[in-house]
Amino acid sequence: MKEQLGIVLAACETYGRGSVLDAMRYCEDLELYSANDLRDAADMISGHTLTRLDAEFKRIPLEDERYHVPVQKRDLSVYADVASGSGVPQ
């Protein structure tokens, strides 16, 4: 509870009371009850996120060999065993 209230207070200080109240209404409409969701909504409403989304994204150059990293391929049954608990060593 203390951490959640700390996040709400920090959001008020960062984004202002009006943005946080608008964010509360937004979260209430979407049934979002986490302080992190409230902070993110206040960030979006206040316009901070919009400026970040407008920034140019730099893509990794696929022709560069150092980005071609081989990965291990496993059968999906391995993940199913782990999820069921049978594949986890004791």
Sequence and secondary structure as in RCSB ss.txt:
>XXXX:A:sequence
MKEQLGIVLAACETYGRGSVLDAMRYCEDLELYSANDLRDAADMISGHTLTRLDAEFKRIPLEDERYHVPVQKRD
LSVYADVASGSGVPQ
>XXXX:A:secstr
 HHHHHHHHHHHHHH HHHHHHHHHHHHHTT   HHHHHHHHHHHHTHHHHHHHS      TT GGG        
HHHHHHHHHTTTS  
